[in-house]
Amino acid sequence: MARSKEFEEQAVLDKAMRLFWEQGYEKTSMTDLVEHMGIHRRSLYDTFGDKHQLFLKAIDRFDNKITASLAGGIKRSKTATEALQFIFEFMIIGEEDSPPGCLMVNSAVELAARDPDVDTKSTEAFTTAEQLLKEIILWGQRDGEFTTEYEVDELAEYLHNVGVGLKVMARTSVAKEKLCRIAHVSMKFLEK
């Protein structure tokens, strides 16, 4: 008779996600994962596969959680400017009690050049982020908040690049005030 799992899969996946986010893929050992996740090594392998498969699942979990958080914040926004401000604040501060930076950006920097799976996942996530920015920019252009001097695609690519830079800088000791100034200048660039 098969034993039932003694853990909630998403909860332990969240623990792995956080550890990868804090330490990166290479620095995180299987021993670290077993200890941090609070499950047996065999259970880890049976449920999630090897370290690489677990990492890819953690990236997917991160992407789903971030997408849901962003969608909720944007939905509550009354204007495109407010939605974009929310996005920038989220990039700089993140969610309560989350590690600084972004697991997707960290993973792209660490692994995308040599890991096709991570390259694909990060590229897809970046494309999704640009699409989200396009929708906000179109909203702002339609309502007269944002300039129409540039193409929507160009502005979305520019803002996404700023956002990736902010996520990288958020992992350092750079003052949050500096990051907020960068976001503010980027917002001013969009003004009509």
N, C-alpha and C positions, 0 to 999 in steps of 0.2 A: 504494500500500500504506500502511495506517495505521501511524503511529508508536506504539510501545508507551510507556506512561507510565514515566517515569524516577523516580517517587517512590511511596511507599506512602501511599495516600489517607488512612487513619486517622491516620497519624503527622503529616502536614501539617495535617490538620483539628485535631488536638490543639494544634498550634502556634498556629493561628488562634484556637482557643478560649481559650488562655492569654492571648493578646494582647488579645482583647476583654475578658476577665476583668480584666486589669490596667488597661486604658485606657478601657474603655467603647466603645460603638458609635460615637458621634459623633467622638471624638478619634482613632479608628483610621482611617487613610487606606488606600486601595488600595496605595499605595507601601509603607506600613508592613507591610501584609499580605504583599505579594510578597517583601519583604526578610526578614521574620521567618519566613515559611513556606519560603523557599529554593526557590521555583518561579517559572517565568516567568508573566508576567501572562496570556498567552494560555492557559496550562495552568490557571491559577486559574479563568478564565472558563469554559473548556471543561468542567472537572471540577465546579466548585461553583456556577457562575452568577455573578450580580453580588454586590456586597458584602452586600446584604440577605439574599439566599438563603444565602450562606456563613454569615452571622451566625445565621440560623435553624438551619442544620445544626450549627453550633457549640453552640447552646443544646441541641439534641437530644442531641448527643454528651455534653455536660456532664451532662444529666439522666440518661442511661443509666449513665454512670460513677458518679455519686453514688448512684443507686439501688442499683447492684451493691455499692458499698462499704458502704452502710448495711445492706443485707440480710445481708452477710457478718458484720458486727459484731453485729447483733441475733441472728443464728443461733448465734453463739458464746456469747451471754449465757445464764447459768443462771437468772436471775430477771428479772422485768419491771423492777425497780429498776435492775439492772445494765444492761439494754438501754436504759433511758431515760438513764442516766448516760453511756453510750456516745454516744447521740444528741447530748446537750448538749456533750460534749467535742468531738465531730466539728464541731458548729456553731461552737465557739469556736476550736479549733485547726486544723481542717480536715485535709487529708491532707498527708503530708510533701512539702515543696517545692511546695506550691500557693500561689497568691496568697491574701491574706486576703479574708474575706467570701465571697460566693456569687454566681456569675455570674447565676443566675436572679433573685435579689433585686436585684442591681445593675441588671439589664436591666429589671425591672419598674419600678423607681424612675425610671430614665432614659427609658424609652420606652413603657410600657404605656398611658399616657393618650392617646398619639397614634399608636400602631402596633397595629392589631387583631391582627396575627399574634403579636406579643410578648405582648400582653394574654392571648390565648388560651393560649399555651404556658405563661406564668407561672401563670395561674389553674389550668390542669390540673396543673402541678407542685405547686402549693400544696394542691390537693385530694388528690393522691396522698400528700403529706407528712402531711396531717391523717388520712388513712385509716391510714397506718402508725402514727401516734400512737394512734389509736383501738384498733388491735390490741394495742399494748403496754399501754394503760390497761385494756382488758378482761382481759388476761392478769393484770395486777396486781390488779384487783378480784376476779377469780376465785380467785386464790391468797391473798387477804387482805392484800396489800401496800399497796393504794391505797384511798382513800376511795370510798364509793358515795354520798356525800352529793350529788354533782353528776352530771348526765348525762354519758355518755362523749363525746358530740358537743361539749358545752360545754368539757369539759376538754381535748379535742384541739384545739379552736379556740384556747383560751387558751394552751396550750403551743406551738402553731405560731406564734402571735403573739409569744411570748417568743423563740422561735427566730429569727424574722425580725429582731427587734430585736437579738439577739445577733450575727447575721450582719452587720448594718449597723454596729454598734459595733465589731466585729472589724476593720473596715477603717480605723478611726481609731487614734489613739495611746492610747486608753483601755487601762489596765492589764488584762492577762488575769485577774488576781486579782479585779478588780471583776466581770468577766463570769462568772467561776466562782461568785462570791457570788450573783449574780442567778440562775444556774442552780440553785444549792443551795437558795435560798428557794423557787423554783418546785417543786423536788422535795419540799420539806417540805410544801408546800401539798397535795400528793397523799397524804401519809401518812395511814394509817388512825388 
